[in-house]
Amino acid sequence: MELGLFPLGIVLLPTERVPLHIFEPRYRELIGECIDEERDFGLVYADDQGVRELGTRARVDEVIERFDDGRMNVLVEGGERFRVERMTRGRSFMTAEVAPVDDEEGGDPAAEMVTRAMESFRALAAAVEAEAGEIDEEAAQLSFRLAAQVELAPESKQELLELRSEQRRLEMVVELLDGVRQVLVATRELGERAKKNGSRL
């Protein structure tokens, strides 16, 4: 199946919703067609090392704002993962033949891992004094749902996207969430110490 590609410096995880500002004419054309024809496009991570082969199908969930010059703000939601099989030509934007990416057989997570991941998520939510939100522990690909709630480095999200075992993804999500929480706690403690030191002067 041929898919229009949108290379960006972000990674879109399945189930994740992100706002995009569309301003380049070729991507206004791509997104415009996807809206009019209710089609997906492929969001692929791009950085100094190039464009990744594994990306996420994205659909426009909402057109937030349209500007007179053709620019638009949209909200997109991540769907299934895909791998680029062959680049194609003929359009102003990148296109490619793609194939779906499924998890390997036997990669179902242990119940203990699911519990551990939810605990890490709730602990981080408590640390930032935010509502944990309603997330179904039995949802398929829970790892993506949890990771989509947190601001993570695109390199980490791409690595997560490419893992084909939910068990391994949950293990990585636990490491990432615990790491974010530890940095947050340490930063807060440093701030408290700075306040105390300042009061002695």
Residue, then its C-alpha position, 0 to 999 in steps of 0.5 A: m500500500e502506498l502512503g504519503l509520508f510526513p518526516l518530522g523531528i517527533v515520534l508519534l506513538p500508537t494512540e498518541r494525540v499531538p497537534l501539528h502546524i502545517f505550513e509547507p505547501r507540499y504538506r498542506e497538499l498531503i494533509g488536505e487530501c487526507i482530510d478530504e478523503e479521510r485517509d491516513f498519512g505516515l509520520v516518520y521520525a527524521d533527524d540529522q541521521g536521516v528518515r527512519e524506516l519504521g513509522t506510525r500511521a496518523r489520521v487527522d482527528e480534528v482541524i483546529e484552525r485554518f488560515d487564509d494563506g492555507r496553513m492549518n493547525v490540526l490534531v492527529e492521532g497515532g494508529e498502526r506501525f508500518r515499515v517503509e518497503r520502497m520509496t515511490r515518486g510522482r508527488s510533491f511530498m514523500t511517498a512509499e509502499v509500506a507494510p504493517v509491523d506486528d508484534e512477535e508471537g509470544g511477546d505478551p507481557a507478564a501480569e507482574m510487568v503490567t502492574r509494575a508499569m502502572e505503578s511507575f505511571r501513577a508514581l510519576a503522576a503523583a510526583v508531578e501532582a497530576e491526575a493519573g487519568e483513566i487507563d485500562e490496564e488490559a488495553a492492547q499495547l498498554s506500553f504505548r498508551l502509558a508512554a503517550q502520556v509523558e514527554l519523552a525524548p524522540e530517540s527513546k520513543q523511536e526505540l520503543l516504537e521499534l520493539r516488537s514485544e509488549q513485555r520488552r516495551l513495558e520494561m523500557v517504559v518502566e525505566l523511562l518513567d522511573g527515570v523521569r520521576q527521579v530527575l524530577v525529584a532530584t531537581r525539586e530537592l536541589g531547588e529546596r536546598a537552594k532556597k535554604n542556602g539562600s535564606r542563610l545569606 
